[in-house]
Amino acid sequence: MGQNGPEDVVTFKKLQRDYAVNLSPMHALLSSLSGTSTDDFAETKFYSRLSSQLEVFKREHLPYVHGTDRLKIKAEFGSIYVENVPSDTSRVGVVEDTLSQTADPKNQSGQARKQPLMRHKFIPISRGADGWTAAFDSISAESTDETYTLGIKEGKNHILTVIYDRDLKFSDVEIPPINWVVAVVKAQRPAGTKLRDIDFRITVCSERKLEADEKEEVMKSANYEIFKTKSIITKQPNGSQGLILSNDYLKKASFVRHDKTSIYRIYNGNLSLQVKEVQKYDVRGTRFLNNPKTFTELQIWGHFNGKDDEELAMPVARDLWSATKRLRPHINN
């Protein structure tokens, strides 16, 4: 969160379902986000956390569990909301400690609590991201791609994500990354605004991608072979817009989306800016998927070797923080 210290005031405003988080207008502004400071308290705190987690990575990394030594650091934009708020006013340090504890899977119990704990949620932006081109002086196009993604419900709170290419041929199965750092940064709400806050989340993770031989072995298993042999999503006939979902997956499907992805190099080629033009279909109650929700997703990312000296990772992290605060004012939500 953006603040000068743990004693800064935090207030909560009741919304229809959750609470909006508002930081003290006197102290809590992320001054570095507006370009007036290069030594923001939240930024310094993030680097400290990253430093300690890199030591954990070096100590605990196992190639067959976490993949390669290469770590991805990425930034996404959204808004922070909380639930189960005990009081309308608190302090930054108290809120941070509580939300950190409740976000840790080790502290989450399946048993119902008499007094639910305060938790946060990060809602990605779904519009207003088309102003990104004005944020950077030098941008070079790197690649474009077009994919379809099918989410399939598999057990409680588990989604299997299947990727198809532009021709709806099976391409890959997405394996969730393993996160080493997740920093959700709260920016001050401008006075008088009625729009959502533009906050951001920085994640450092191990990407787990199947190599060619591993993918071939996995695809031979009974759970995955069907995605190569059966057309689960198809295009509508006669060139009509929309998609058709297989009857067998009408109740199993969680989401279907069509992404057109462009990747650009920024910051002298040290970082990538990913721009996704998304069409997301409502899969409830019908196999004929029409009238998708359209929006743009932005993500800035870079890589570094988690086993190298910390001095080699920190410049990438600093560039990412700088690029994120440069892009943020150009997002209108």
Secondary structure, 3 states (H helix, E strand, C coil): CCCCCCCCEEEEEECCCCEEEEECCCCCCCHHHHCCCCCCHHHHHHHHHHHHHHHHHHHHCCHHHHCCCEEEEEEEEEEEEEECCCCCEEEHHHHHHHHHHHHCHHHCCCCCCCCCCCEEEEEECCCCCCCHHHCCCCCEEEEEEEEEEEEEECCCCCEEEEEECCCCCEEEEECCCEEEEEEEECCCCCCCCCCCCCEEEEEEEECCCCCHHHHHHHHCCHHHHHHHHCCCEEECHHHCCCEEECHHHCCCEEEEEEEEEEEEEECCCCEEEEEEEEEEECCCCCCEECCCEEEEEEEEEEEEECCCCHHHHHHHHHHHHHHHHHHHHHCCC
